[in-house]
Amino acid sequence: MTTEKQHRFLDLDAVVGELDEDMDGSVKGETDAGKDTGAGTTTAMAAAASTRSFQIAPGQQVRVRTGPSTSHPVVRKLAGGSWVGIHCQRRGQRITGPYGTTDIWDNIAPGQYVSDAYVHTGSDGPVAPSCTS
């Protein structure tokens, strides 16, 4: 099953992978999404197809953290103008950035969060489902 959303998600993975390689020479955050791993493949593809992409504020280097606050460790950095898929969102530390002050944090990959204050979603509220864990 090929849809426009799946193509967009796969293209986003390529861009993020290139950014990761450019940052430190290694590819981080590789997953089995899209690989034929058996029972969970259909579920992973359905989740990937429903993820919407948004742009990081131009001119900003955004820290990706393991949780929704600045006290969580940084796992990587994203260049301004890059695109991220938001899988879900959760409340956390209030952060002020180019797009206002918010306590919303965007989950962009398993165990990876960025403050919504640095992501152009076009909304002051949630744009994705609430994270369950």
Protein Blocks (a to p, Z undefined) as FASTA:
>chain_A
ZZfklmmmmmmmmmmmmmmmmmnopaehiafehiaebjmlmmmmmmmmmpccddddehia
cdddfbdcfkbccfbdcdehiacddfbdcdddddddfeoccfbdcdfbghiacdfklcce
hpabdfbdcdfZZ
